[in-house]
Amino acid sequence: MKEPVFIFWFRRDLRLEDNVGLYHALYQAKQQGQKVLPLFIFDKTILDKLETKKDRRVDFIHRTILSMQHQMVAIGKSMQVAYGKPAEVIEALIKQFNISGVYTNHDYEPLAIERDTQIKTILDKHGIAFFTFKDQVIFEKEEVTKDDGKPYTIYTPYANKWRAYWLNHVPKLHPSIKLLDYFLDTKPLKIPSLKEMGFEPTDLVVPPIQWDAGLVKKYTDQRNFPAIKGTTQLSIHLRFGTISVRQLALSTQALNSTFFNELIWRDFYHMILWHFPQVGKGKSFKAQYDFIEWRNNEKEFKAWCEGKTGYPIVDAGMRELNTTGFMHNRVRMIVASFLTKHLLIDWRWGEAYFAEKLLDFDLAANNGGWQWASGSGCDAAPYFRVFNPRLQTEKFDKDLKYIRKWIPELDSLEYPKPIVVHEEARVRVLAAYAKALKP
């Protein structure tokens, strides 16, 4: 006779503490005298599309899963870790167990929604309930809307409403870690190695999960200067859920309002992706911007990718990205503006490159950032705002500490001449945008 179990499916929530869906699965198991099988799937649908087999994100996930497995084995439990397509993995588990219900947390990306719809269809055929919960954001979907129920598309009024909503809906933490006894008792199950999945270990250096309260307090003054450690670098942990966004918000809300605003921006972009899924499928939020005639010069794009544009602040950022998988947020804005405005290259090219390279790649935030820089997004920078890389350098890296770290050949003949003249590029982009956006 097949053993009755609940399944909890880990995805963008790779932690045992304050995990909403996990808490509900374990609590339900406790109520019904059953156990929970913890599941993680290395999704072939996603992994097979990755061009490099030395992907730091896959390495990060694999290390995290091994760490979680170590925690579970210590209390006589084990994760079920599969490498395959989710539908096939779920079908196999249905044959193996008498599944009382599948629990997981919401994912707002278009492809993830398609995946979950497919899984729900499979479970419905077998009479198995599928429960999903809000976990990776603080407020979602229709929680913070205009008075008429329509979604905000401008950040400031959204943020004002968000803060007002927060006062009456301060999130509670879910003590999932206190219910781990309700995981299925089993011997350690084998976890696929990176090699078995066709990947290799990387040089990944993982930022610590613990945040520095002193750094958060100084965030407003320091966050724009890439040469100093002025940001928490928690974005990778928020992306993969190795940290709880609720715990972070509750712990930092009184320390720095600018930092707290960043968490609101994060919710804002996820809300936008939910209400306007077309932006995650290559469409401009402002449809008229899809009529821009991009130059899309492949040679210039290659120079941008490699950090060889002759604009030091741009090149330093791209080299940091290529070397570490991280780029300082101020520099992200500068390089995105340079690609779309100076080179007149489609923002989608830059979005895709960041998606390939960034450790903290998150579709909602990455798309929101690129559309902001190009002017095509909601509440975006006006199209006539063209960052001057020289002035940005004078403001945020005047001693060239950041630039020299990544461009040691800066003062030599090896460093390339600028591939475009700022003043000429500005005139060109304004003309191109004006032509596409004329009434």
Secondary structure, DSSP 8 states (H G I E B T S, - for coil): ---EEEEEEESS---SSS-HHHHHHHHHHHHHT-EEEEEEEEEHHHHTT-S-SS-HHHHHHHHHHHHHHHHHHTTTB--EEEEE-HHHHHHHHHHHSEEEEEEEE---SHHHHHHHHHHHHHHHHTT-EEEEE--SSSS-TTSS--TTS----SHHHHHHHHHHHHHH-------GGGGGGGB-B--------TGGGT----------SS--HHHHHTHHHHTT-TTS--S---HHHHHHTSS-HHHHHHHHTTT-HHHHHHHHHHHHHHHHHHH-GGGGGT--SSGGGGG------HHHHHHHHHT-SS-HHHHHHHHHHHHHS---HHHHHHHHHIIIIIS---HHHHHHHHHHH-TT--HHHHHHHHHHHHT-STT---TT----HHHHHHHH-TT-HHHHHH-TTTTSTTS---SS-HHHHHHHHHHHHHHHH--
